[in-house]
Amino acid sequence: MAGKLRVEDMKGLLLRLDSVNRSLDSMVMSLEQSSEHVKKSLQSQTYLNQSIQPLHTAFVPPEDLALTPTLSRDAPVMK
């Protein structure tokens, strides 16, 4: 089959392959940028979760064990 391809056909194939290659390169760059944004978002979310946790535990009644997953059911409850 390679012997039957004409020069014009080869040029067309090379142009298509080049455009596909450029498209894939831009997708990889976009994925890398998205990954950086996700990492920053996760860091922010972790910080917010850690900041909110003391506020949450301050307002949750001690007898409400369903809302406080860190408490063990065998642990004594302070009143």
C-alpha positions in Angstrom: 0.0 0.0 0.0 2.9 2.4 0.7 4.1 2.1 -2.8 0.7 3.1 -4.2 0.5 6.4 -2.2 1.1 9.5 -4.2 3.2 12.5 -3.0 0.0 14.6 -2.7 -1.6 11.9 -0.5 1.4 11.7 1.7 1.4 15.5 2.1 -2.3 15.4 3.1 -1.7 12.6 5.6 1.3 14.5 7.1 -0.8 17.7 7.5 -3.6 15.7 9.2 -1.2 13.9 11.5 0.4 17.3 12.3 -2.9 18.9 13.2 -3.9 15.8 15.3 -0.5 16.0 17.1 -1.0 19.7 17.8 -4.5 19.1 19.1 -3.2 16.4 21.4 -0.4 18.6 22.7 -2.9 21.4 23.5 -5.1 18.9 25.3 -2.2 17.7 27.4 -1.3 21.3 28.3 -4.9 21.9 29.3 -5.0 18.8 31.5 -1.8 19.9 33.2 -3.3 23.4 33.9 -6.5 21.8 35.2 -4.5 19.5 37.4 -2.8 22.5 39.0 -6.2 24.2 39.6 -7.5 21.1 41.2 -4.5 20.8 43.5 -5.0 24.4 44.6 -8.7 23.8 45.1 -8.0 20.7 47.2 -5.6 22.7 49.4 -8.2 25.4 49.9 -10.9 22.9 50.7 -8.7 21.1 53.2 -7.9 24.4 54.9 -11.5 25.3 55.1 -12.5 22.0 56.4 -9.9 22.2 59.2 -11.0 25.8 60.0 -14.7 24.9 60.2 -14.2 21.7 62.2 -13.7 23.5 65.6 -16.8 25.7 64.9 -18.9 22.6 64.1 -17.9 20.7 67.2 -18.5 23.8 69.4 -22.2 24.0 68.3 -23.1 20.3 68.2 -24.7 19.0 71.4 -22.5 16.2 72.9 -25.4 13.7 73.0 -25.8 14.0 69.3 -23.4 11.2 68.3 -24.7 11.0 64.7 -23.2 14.4 63.9 -19.9 13.8 65.6 -18.1 11.0 63.8 -14.9 11.5 65.8 -16.6 10.5 69.0 -16.7 6.8 69.9 -19.9 5.4 71.3 -18.0 4.0 74.3 -16.3 7.3 75.1 -17.6 9.3 78.0 -19.7 12.3 77.1 -18.9 15.5 78.9 -21.9 17.4 80.2 
